[in-house]
Amino acid sequence: AFQGAKGVLKLQPADAMHPPVPVFNKKSWFEKIPGFWATFTVQGRMALRNLVRNKGRSFFTFVGILFTFSMMASLLSMNRMMDIMLMDQFTKVQKYDMKISFVKPLSLKESMREIYSFKGIKRVEPLVEAPVSLQYRHRKKDVVALGLVPHSELYTPVDMDGNIIDIAEDGIMLSQQVADNLQAKIGDRIQVESLWAKESPLYVEVSGIIPQYFGANVYMSQQSLLDLLGQGDFATSLIVSMEDEFIPELKEKYNISKHISTIEERDQTREKYEELMEMGSYSIGIMAVLAVITGFAIVYNTSIIS
């Protein structure tokens, strides 16, 4: 718009009333290719000549179309991306039916024994979720360190190909987001501080980096995390696989317990995420429609000018 207005403002009134002087150009290089030029219709030849003879306008039109269709492609793919994120998180990573979180850390053995005594329980695994502050050089990040049991079946981080990642017995495994924030790589030693630790600061080697769609956690072997904190064996929550018919009874029994803060049912959490994603998909749809209209406007105006 600016270029067009600038060109018009440069004209004197007398010049503006005259028809433009025809510009005679030599044949372009592709007109000399044997057989190539003959494949186009008259309108096609005019369009190609117009592209070559108005290089500036052709370039900006190309950039406009490039950005518009990139917007369309990325926006329309977002819904599919969100579906994949949900499916990976709630079918490949979080395989438990229930997560019982405690008000404060409890004895690992006693809490396990208590839940295993309930009807319909298939498997129970303890979790240790400890708030930690990580520092590498001058960069710092506050996260939750998640201590998993060896060869966990109910919480299984996966790589980009969907393969289960075994948590290393030693060291700490960072989510991709945390690793990017700290700019830490495998083999680097990072400083760990925690209010729960008996001694602080501590130093741990990065043993791996894990892709993660939701949140920004770090992972350790549960025993390694407990040894690091030096507070004995405890659990901050339990993840449970159980028969569906007994879930309401378990929630009714433990909802009133003074030791339990929340009881999270995986299916209900997934439904809440799906509702949230559905709201987001409407916004994405509106933006995609605007991108389509913009693309049409650019192509239509270019064709009219040509």
N, C-alpha and C positions, 0 to 999 in steps of 0.2 A: 504493500500500500504506500509506504514511504517512497520507494523507488519510482513508482508510477506518478505520484504527486510531484516529486522533485523534477522529473522529466518534463511534465506539463508546465510547471512554473518557470522553467528556463526559456520557454518559447515566447517570442514577441507576438503581440496580437495579429500583426499582418502575416507572420509566418504560420500562426495557428490556423488561419482561415484557408491557407493553401493546402491542397492534397499533398501527402508525403511523397518525397522523391523516391521513385523505385530504386531498390538496391539490387545491383547485379553481382551475383556471386559465382565463383567458379564451381565446377562440379566437385562434390565431396569425394573422399577416397573410396567410400563404399559403393558409389555409383559406377566406379570403374571395375568393380569385381565382376567377372564374366558370369552371367546368368542370375546374379543376386538381385539386381535392380528389376529384372523382368518378372520376378515373383510377386511384386507388389502391385496393387491397384493404383489408380491415379490419386485417390485420397491417401493411400498409404505412403506414396512417394512424397506428397505434400507434407504429411506429418513428419516423416524422417528429415526432410529438408528443414522444416521448422525447428526441430530439435537441435540440429547441428548449427543452424544459423543464429539461434538465440540461446547461446550456451548458459548465460547467467540465469535466464528464466527457467531453462530446462533443469539446471542444477537445483534451484530452490524448489521447483515442483517435485523433483525426485526426492529431496529431503523431506518435504511435507508428506508425500505419499508413504515414504519409509517409516516415519514416526507414527503416522496414523494407523497403518496396518500392523505395526509392532504393538501399538496400544491395543488394537482389537485382538490380536493373537494372545497377548499376555493376559488381558482381562478375561477373555473367554476361557483361558486355561486355568484360571484361579480356582473356579469351582471344582474342577477335577483334582487340582492340587490339594484343596482342603479335604476332599473325600479321602484321598490317599493318606493324608496326615492322620485323619481320624481312624481310618482302618488300621494303619500301622501301630498307632499308639494303643488302641483298645483291643486289638486282636493279636498283635505280635509281641508287644511289650508288656502291657498290663493284662495278664491272663487270669488274675484272681477275680473272685465274685464279690468279695467284701474286703474293705480295709478298715481296721479298728485302730483309731489313734488314741493314745493315752494323754492324760492331762500333764503327766510328768513321767520320766523314764521309770519303768518297772522291772522287777527281776525277770530275766529272760525265761528261766525254767518254770517259775510259778505261773507266769502269764500263758506260756505254751500249754502247760498242764491244764489250766482252767478252761481254755478254749477247746482243747482236744476232748474234754469231757462232755461237750455239747453234742446233741444228735445231728446226724447228717454231715459231719465234717469229713472231707476227703483229704485235705492237706493244709497245713499251717506253716507259714514261714515268718520269722521275725524280721523286722526292719529297724535299722538304727539311722535316724535322720538327725544329724547334728549341724547346727549353724556354725560355719567356719568363715574366716577371712583369709583369702589367698593373696599372696604378694609375690610378684616376680619382677625383679629390678625395681623400677619406680611405679609399676602398674599394680593396682589393687582391685579385688573383686570380692564382694560378700555373697556367698552362696550356701546351699544346703549340701552337705556331704551325705551320700546315701550308702549305707553299709549293707551289702547283700550277702546271703549265705552262698557257699560254693555251689555251682551248678544249679542255681535257682530255677524253678519251673514256673513260678507264678509272676516273676518280674524279670523279663529277659530283654535287655537292650540289644538292638540289632544294628547292623551296618547298612550302607546305602543299597546293598543287594538283598537285604532281608535276612542275612545270615546272623545267627545268634552270636553275640560277643561274650566270651568267657571273661569274667572279671579277674584280673591278675591277683595272685595271692599277696604280692608286695606292690607298693607304690600306689599312685592315684591315677584314675582315668578321668580326663576332663571331657565335658561336652564340647562340641565344636564352637559354640558361642563363647564359652568361658575361655577356651584356648585362644580364640581370636582376640578377646578383650585383653588377655594377659600377654599375647604374642609369645606363648610358650609352646615348645615342641617336645616330642618324646625324648626322654633322657635328661631334660632340664630338671634342676632341683628347685622347688618352690617353697616359700615360707607359709606355714599354716598356723593360724591363731584361732582359738575357740574358748568361749567362756566355760565350756564343759571340760576342757583339758586340764589335767592336773598340773602339767608344766606347759609353758608357752613362752616364746614361739617354738615351733617344731619345723623340721625340714623333710619333705617327701619328694621322691623322684616321680616324674610324669611317666607312667607306663603305657599310656594309650590315649587316643582321642576318639570320642564317640559322637556320631551325628544324632541330634535330638531336635524334634519339631516343637515340643511343648516344654517351656521352662528352660532353666539353665542349671543343671545339677552337676555334681562331680561324684564319681563312684569309687568305692573301695571294697575290698574283701571285708566282710563284717568283723572278723577277728582282728584284722589289721587296724581297722578304725577303732575298735574297742581298746586294743593295745596302745594305740596312739593317744587316746583320751585318758587312759590310765585310771578309769573309774570302776573297773570290774565289768561283769557281764550284765547287760541290761538291754531292753528293747523300748523303742518309742512308739511302735505300732506293730500290728500283726496283719498280714495279708492271708486271706482264707479262701480256699476252694471248697464249696459245699453244695449240697443238693438244694435246688431252688425252693422246694416246699418248706424248708426249715428256716429260710432267710427272715421272714416276718417275725418268727418266734425269737430268733437271736436278737434282732433289733429291739423287740419289745422288752426283752430281759435286760440288755446292757445299755439301753438309752438312758436309764435312770441311775446308772452307776456313777459314783463320784470320781472314779479313776479314769473314765472314758470321756474324751472331748468330742469326738465325731465318729460316726459309723457311715462310711461311704460305700454305696452300692455302685459297682462299675457301670451297670446298664443305665442307671439314672444319671450318672455323670456324663455318659456318652450322649444321652438324649438332650441334656442341657447344652452340651457343645454343639449338637446338631441344630438346635433351635437358634443358637447364637450365629452359627454359620449360615443358616437359612436367611436370617436378617441381613447378614453381610452380602449374601448372593444377590439380593434385590438391588443394593447399592452398586455392586459390580455390574449387574445387568443394565442399569441406567447409564453408567459410564461407558459400557460397551456400545449401547445404542448411540450415544453422543459421538463416539469414535467413528461409528459407521456413517453417521450424518456428515461428520467432518471430512471423511474420506471421499464420500460422494461429492461434496461441495468442491473439493480440490480437483478431482478428476473432471467434474462437469465444467467448472470454470476454465480449466486448462484447455479442454476440448473446444469450448466456445471461442476462446482467444485464438487458438490455432486455426 
